[in-house]
Amino acid sequence: MTRMTEVKNEQEMRGLGERLGVLLSGGETIELVGDVGAGKTTLVRGVAHGMGIEETVQSPSFTINRVYDTAHGHRLVHYDFYRLTDPGIMREELREAMSEPLTTSIIEWADSVEQTLPDDRLTIHIQTTSEQGRQLTFQAGGKRSRSLLEKLQ
Protein backbone atom coordinates (compact mmCIF):
# COMPACT_ATOMS: atom_id res chain seq x y z
CA MET A 1 0.00 0.00 0.00
CA THR A 2 1.37 3.41 -1.00
CA ARG A 3 0.14 6.90 -0.23
CA MET A 4 1.48 10.34 -1.07
CA THR A 5 1.02 13.67 0.65
CA GLU A 6 2.54 17.14 0.42
CA VAL A 7 3.57 19.48 3.19
CA LYS A 8 4.18 23.17 2.58
CA ASN A 9 6.46 23.97 5.49
CA GLU A 10 8.16 22.79 8.67
CA GLN A 11 5.02 23.29 10.77
CA GLU A 12 3.02 20.99 8.50
CA MET A 13 5.82 18.39 8.62
CA ARG A 14 5.77 18.46 12.42
CA GLY A 15 1.98 18.28 12.41
CA LEU A 16 2.04 15.22 10.18
CA GLY A 17 4.60 13.62 12.48
CA GLU A 18 2.44 14.43 15.48
CA ARG A 19 -0.61 12.76 13.89
CA LEU A 20 1.54 9.69 13.25
CA GLY A 21 2.95 9.72 16.78
CA VAL A 22 -0.52 9.65 18.33
CA LEU A 23 -1.19 6.38 16.49
CA LEU A 24 1.92 4.59 17.73
CA SER A 25 1.61 2.05 20.53
CA GLY A 26 5.02 0.34 20.35
CA GLY A 27 6.48 -2.36 18.18
CA GLU A 28 6.44 -0.25 15.01
CA THR A 29 9.42 0.20 12.71
CA ILE A 30 9.58 3.32 10.55
CA GLU A 31 12.24 3.92 7.92
CA LEU A 32 12.89 7.48 6.77
CA VAL A 33 14.45 8.05 3.35
CA GLY A 34 15.51 11.49 2.15
CA ASP A 35 18.46 13.72 1.44
CA VAL A 36 20.27 15.71 4.10
CA GLY A 37 17.97 18.59 5.06
CA ALA A 38 14.81 16.91 3.75
CA GLY A 39 13.07 17.16 7.13
CA LYS A 40 13.51 13.71 8.62
CA THR A 41 14.38 14.99 12.10
CA THR A 42 11.56 17.55 11.91
CA LEU A 43 9.14 14.70 11.23
CA VAL A 44 10.58 12.75 14.19
CA ARG A 45 10.11 15.79 16.44
CA GLY A 46 6.43 15.73 15.55
CA VAL A 47 6.21 11.96 16.13
CA ALA A 48 7.81 12.38 19.56
CA HIS A 49 5.40 15.16 20.50
CA GLY A 50 2.46 13.01 19.37
CA MET A 51 3.75 10.18 21.56
CA GLY A 52 3.82 12.55 24.54
CA ILE A 53 7.58 13.01 24.69
CA GLU A 54 8.45 16.41 26.09
CA GLU A 55 12.21 16.11 25.72
CA THR A 56 13.86 18.04 22.88
CA VAL A 57 14.46 15.69 19.96
CA GLN A 58 17.90 16.05 18.41
CA SER A 59 19.35 14.49 15.28
CA PRO A 60 21.31 11.33 16.05
CA SER A 61 23.73 11.94 13.15
CA PHE A 62 26.80 11.97 15.40
CA THR A 63 25.57 9.72 18.22
CA ILE A 64 23.96 7.08 15.93
CA ASN A 65 20.91 6.78 18.16
CA ARG A 66 18.85 8.65 20.70
CA VAL A 67 16.32 7.19 23.12
CA TYR A 68 13.23 8.99 24.40
CA ASP A 69 10.83 7.62 27.01
CA THR A 70 7.20 8.55 27.46
CA ALA A 71 5.40 8.99 30.77
CA HIS A 72 3.22 5.95 30.00
CA GLY A 73 6.07 3.47 29.45
CA HIS A 74 6.57 3.65 25.70
CA ARG A 75 9.93 4.36 24.12
CA LEU A 76 11.05 5.99 20.88
CA VAL A 77 14.48 5.02 19.55
CA HIS A 78 15.75 7.19 16.68
CA TYR A 79 18.68 5.82 14.64
CA ASP A 80 20.81 7.50 11.98
CA PHE A 81 23.24 5.21 10.15
CA TYR A 82 24.49 7.90 7.74
CA ARG A 83 28.09 7.67 8.88
CA LEU A 84 28.26 3.86 9.16
CA THR A 85 29.03 1.57 6.25
CA ASP A 86 29.22 -1.34 8.69
CA PRO A 87 26.95 -0.88 11.72
CA GLY A 88 28.65 -3.68 13.68
CA ILE A 89 27.21 -3.98 17.18
CA MET A 90 24.63 -1.27 16.42
CA ARG A 91 22.88 -3.80 14.18
CA GLU A 92 22.29 -6.00 17.23
CA GLU A 93 21.11 -3.04 19.29
CA LEU A 94 18.64 -2.15 16.52
CA ARG A 95 17.42 -5.74 16.34
CA GLU A 96 16.85 -5.72 20.12
CA ALA A 97 14.99 -2.38 20.04
CA MET A 98 12.72 -3.57 17.22
CA SER A 99 11.81 -6.67 19.24
CA GLU A 100 10.63 -4.68 22.28
CA PRO A 101 6.82 -4.42 22.20
CA LEU A 102 6.66 -0.94 23.79
CA THR A 103 9.38 0.57 21.58
CA THR A 104 8.91 2.36 18.28
CA SER A 105 12.07 2.41 16.15
CA ILE A 106 12.69 5.11 13.54
CA ILE A 107 15.68 4.58 11.25
CA GLU A 108 17.35 7.06 8.91
CA TRP A 109 19.92 6.06 6.29
CA ALA A 110 19.07 2.38 6.70
CA ASP A 111 21.12 1.03 3.76
CA SER A 112 23.67 -0.64 6.03
CA VAL A 113 20.96 -2.35 8.12
CA GLU A 114 18.46 -3.10 5.34
CA GLN A 115 18.66 -6.86 5.97
CA THR A 116 17.89 -6.29 9.67
CA LEU A 117 14.67 -4.33 9.11
CA PRO A 118 11.38 -6.21 9.13
CA ASP A 119 9.31 -6.42 5.96
CA ASP A 120 6.37 -5.00 7.94
CA ARG A 121 7.64 -1.46 8.31
CA LEU A 122 6.38 1.93 7.28
CA THR A 123 8.83 3.53 4.86
CA ILE A 124 8.52 7.27 4.33
CA HIS A 125 10.34 8.81 1.37
CA ILE A 126 10.75 12.59 1.71
CA GLN A 127 11.47 14.56 -1.44
CA THR A 128 12.19 18.29 -1.52
CA THR A 129 9.80 20.13 -3.86
CA SER A 130 10.65 23.72 -2.92
CA GLU A 131 12.59 25.60 -0.26
CA GLN A 132 10.08 24.50 2.41
CA GLY A 133 7.78 22.13 0.49
CA ARG A 134 8.13 18.37 0.67
CA GLN A 135 6.40 15.42 -0.95
CA LEU A 136 6.12 12.35 1.27
CA THR A 137 5.51 8.88 -0.12
CA PHE A 138 4.42 6.31 2.46
CA GLN A 139 4.92 2.61 1.75
CA ALA A 140 3.43 0.00 4.05
CA GLY A 141 5.29 -3.30 3.96
CA GLY A 142 2.84 -5.47 5.90
CA LYS A 143 -0.39 -5.76 7.83
CA ARG A 144 0.58 -3.65 10.84
CA SER A 145 2.16 -0.82 8.84
CA ARG A 146 -0.80 -0.89 6.42
CA SER A 147 -3.19 -0.47 9.34
CA LEU A 148 -1.11 2.42 10.64
CA LEU A 149 -1.10 4.11 7.23
CA GLU A 150 -4.89 3.66 6.88
CA LYS A 151 -5.41 5.44 10.23
CA LEU A 152 -3.09 8.32 9.34
CA GLN A 153 -5.38 11.00 7.93
N, C-alpha and C positions, 0 to 999 in steps of 0.2 A: 504494500500500500504506500503510495506517495502523495504528498500534498505540498503545495507551494503557497507562500505568503510573502508579502512585502512589508517592510517597515521603513518609515520615512526618516527616523532619527533615533538617537540613543535612548530617549525616553520610551519610545515604542518598543525598542529591543528589550529594555528592562521589563516593560509591562508584559511582553510576550513570555519572557522568562519567568516572571512572577506567576502568570496563569499556569505555566507548566509546573512550577514548583508546588503549587497548591495541590496538584494531582498526584504527586509522588508520595509513596508510602514506604519505600525501601525495597531493595532488590532490583531496581532498575539500572540499566547500563545505557548511557547516552554518549555517543561519539560526536564530537564537533569537528567539522572540516571547513577550513577557510584560511585565507592568507593572513599574514601578520597584519593586525589592525582592522580585521574584518568585523570584530565585535564579539568574539567568543567569550571573553571574560565579562563583558557587559551583560551578555545573556546569562552567564552563570551568576552574576550578582542578582539579577532578577529571580532566578531559580531559588537561590539561597533565601532571599526575602520572602518568597512565596512559601518556603518550607518553615519559615519562622526563625531563621537565623539572623541574629542582630549584629553579629561580628562583621567587620569590614572584610569583604572578599577581595583578595589580592591574586594577581596572576602567579601561577606556580612555575613560570618559565625558568627560574633559576634554582628553585627548591625541588622541582619535579612534582611534588604533590603538596596539597594543603587539605587539612581535615577540619570540618566544621560540625559541631554538635548542636542539635535542637533541644529545646527544653522538654520535649516529650519523647526523648530517647532515640530519635532518628539521627542519622549521620550523613553528611555529604562529603565525599572525597573527590577532589578535583585534581586531575593529573595533566601534566604537559610533558610529552616526550620529545619535544622539538629538538633538544640538544643531544638526544641519545640515539645512536645507531644500534646499539646493543643494550637493552634495558637491564640485563643481568638480573640481580636480585629484585629489582623493582617489578619485574614481570610476576614474580611470586607474590609480592605484596598486593599487586593489582588483582591477581587471581583470588587471593584471600578476601580482599574488600568486596569483590563482586559476588562472593559466596555468602556474605553476611546479609541476612534477610531485612535488617533495618537500615542498611546502607545503600545510598544511591551513589553510583560512580559515574563521573563525567570525565571523558578522556579527550584531550586535544592532541593532534599530531600522532595518531595511533598507528602509523605505518609499522613501527618496530614491534608492536604488540598485537598486530592484526590477528594472528593465529590464536591469541589468548582470549580475544573478545567473543562473547556468545553471539550466535546467529540472531537471537531474539534481543536486539538492541534498537534503540531509536537513533538513527544517524541524521544529523542536521548539517546540511551544506549551506554555508553562508557566502554569498557572492556580493561584492560591492557593485552597486548600480549608479551611485553618485557620491558626492562628498560624505553625506550622512545616510543615504538610502542603501538598503540591503534587500536582497531577495533570498529567502530561506526555503530550502527544499528539504522536507522531512521524509525519511524513508523508514518504514517500520519493517523489521526483519522477522517478526514472529507474532504470536498471539498476544502476548502481554504488551509489547510495544505498539501493536496495532490498536489495542484497546485504549492505550494512553493517547495515541494520536487522534482517535475518534472523539475522545472527551475534550481535547484541546480545541477550544473555539476561539 
